[in-house]
Amino acid sequence: MATVLIRRRAAGVLGVLVAVLALPHSRSQSAMAQANGPVPDEMVACELLIVGGGLAGTATAYESLLAGRTVCMTELTDWVGGQISSQGTSALDEARRQRALLFYAEGYKELRSRIANFYGMLNPGRCWVSVSCFLPRDAHHILSEMLRDAARQGGGELKWFPSTVVKDLTISADGRMIESAIAIQHTPAVGAPPLNTERLSETLIDSYRYEDSERFTKAVIQFVPSVSDHSAGPADWYVVEATETGEVIALSGVPYRLGLDARSPLNPSSPTETGDPYCTQGFTYTFAMARTAEAQPQLAPPYYQQYEPYFSYERRRDNDDYFDYVFTYRRIAAPEPRPEGNQFGVSKVAPGDISMQNWTWGNDYRPGTAADNFI
């Protein structure tokens, strides 16, 4: 999920989809903040507020820093990079023709180059789903370094707010402008375990509450526009929706639709004539697994037999090499030396290999109906 609306003076920001509301703030921000919640612990000004530090948010920050802008970026987790870092699916998804022509944005080409320089090769995991599979933590460090270098090169400033969520927005009287954003940053409470010890599903609701808890100590931050020269237009800032769930779209009241649009002259390839709000991309529960030198027998849970047939519809499974084929699909670490290849044209799995599992149907959730749907 990401956005676009670019101010003329900062053209070139990357992104997709919709939704930026922003412009001047004219009323008392503190008074409005008190009406909507606690008095902020800190007020931070910026030219762009990017909500969400995934790939789209990082790309937006990168280009904006090169353009010399002051950028605030919040992120629910403490890593930048989204899909290739905190979400674990650290494989670059590229089309063959695009790759042959190197037809990429400059920032993306820089990312590819830095991955290759970091590892001494573009594909340290020797996966076959992509030309580059790597460790998620390394993606965070590489992207963080790119942002620091962009700030130095372009004269911009990055104000980075990890473990931070936007809780509320102050909207102008006419409903057309975001005048400030109220966010909550959480750190471990005294005696609490480190961040990310628990599952996101266990901590998410707590992250969006103002009150301190046994788990988190909270700081309330109010983001406001920087005072700027109006000669290039009326806007003081842009608020960029780059979360995975579109939460700023919902908070700001921007109209939106889910699922598939109906087939039309503007959308001729849609598979439905009426539209389908429940047909969204599947949710995938990724997990990493390592090959160990000794077998680690696992007890099958009681529901295993029910779901085992859905392991894969893509290949036959009646040979010894099939599991190597699945394991190496998104193998993100493959220490030397490499063993010989198997009948599928991929190297065999060796102790020390790590694979991020994201296999069609195997760990995808795809009901997509009104009766059984996440949205």
Residue, then its C-alpha position, 0 to 999 in steps of 0.5 A: m500500500a502506498t501513495v502519491l501526490i507530489r509537490r512541484r518542488a519535490a517531483g520524483v517521489l516514487g509510490v503507487l495508489v492514492a491518498v495524500l491530504a495536506l496543506p496549511h495549518s492555521r488553528s492552534q495545534s495544541a488545542m486540537a490535540q488536547a481535544n482529541g487525546p493527551v497533550p503531546d510529549e513532542m511536536v515535530a515539524c516536517e515537509l513530508l510526513i510518510v506514514g509507513g516505512g515499507l518499500a514504498g515509504t522508503a522510496t518516497a523518503y529516499e527521493s525526498l531526501l535527495a531533493g533536500r526535503t525534511v522528512c518524517m517517517t513513522e513505522l509500526t516495526d523498528w525496521v525499514g523495508g517492509q516486504i524485504s525486511s520486517q515481513g520476511t519475504s526478502a526476494l526481489d520480484e522482477a520481470r525478465r524483460q525489465r531486468a534485461l533492460l535494467f528498466y528500474a528507478e534509480g533508487y531501486k538500481e542503487l538497492r540492487s547494487r548495494i545488495a551485490n556489494f554487501y554480499g559479493m553477489l546479488n543472490p547470496g541465498r541462491c534461490w530460484v524464485s528471484v535473482s536476489c534472495f537475502l537475509p531480512r535484517d541485512a535489507h534493513h541495514i542496507l536501506s537505512e544506509m541508503l537513506r543516510d547517504a541520500a540525506r547527505q547527498g541532497g541536503g535533506e533531513l530524515k526524522w525517523f520514528p520506528s515503533t510508531v503508529v499514527k493514532d489520529l489526524t487533525i482535519s481542517a474545518d472544510g475537511r480537505m486538509i490534514e493539519s496535524a497527525i498524532a502518533i504514539q511511539h512505544t518502547p519496552a516498559v521497565g522489566a518488559p521483554p524487548l520489542n518484537t518478543e511477542r507476535l504482532s497480533e498480541t501487541l497491535i491493539d496495545s500499540y494504538r492505545y495512549e496509555d502506558s501498559e505493562r508491555f510498553t511505555k508510550a510517547v505521544i508525538q504531534f507532527v505538523p507542517s514546516v513553515s515554508d516559502h509559499s511561492a511554489g504553491p499553497a502547501d506546507w507539507y504532504v502526508v503520504e499514506a504508505t502503510e500496509t493497511g491504508e489506515v491514514i486513508a480511513l482516518s482522513g475519510v478519503p473514499y476507497r474501495l476494496g477488491l476487484d473493480a468491475r470490468s469496464p473500458l478503463n479496466p477491460s481485464s477484470p475477471t468480474e462484470t459486477g466487481d468483488p470486494y472480497c477478492t483481495q490478494g491472499f494473506t501469507y504467513t511466512f516463516a523461516m526454517a533452517r536445515t540442521a545437520e541432524a534431523q529434528p523430528q516434529l510432532a504433527p498437530p491434530y489438524y495437519q492431515q486436513y491441510e496437508p493436501y493443500f501443500s502445493y498444486e504446482r509440482r509432483r511430490d513423488n521423488d526425493d528431490y521435491f523438498d529441496y525444490v520447495f526449500t530453495y524457492r526462497r532460500i535466503a542464506a546458503p553458506e559455502p560450499r554448495p553441493e551439486g545440483n539436483q534434477f530440478g536444476v537447483s543446488k541441494v539443501a545443506p546444513g546451515d541453509i535458511s529458507m523463507q517459506n512462501w509457497t503457493w497455497g501452502n501458507d496462503y490464506r485465500p478464502g475471499t468470500a463474504a462469509d470467510n474474509f479478513i477484510 
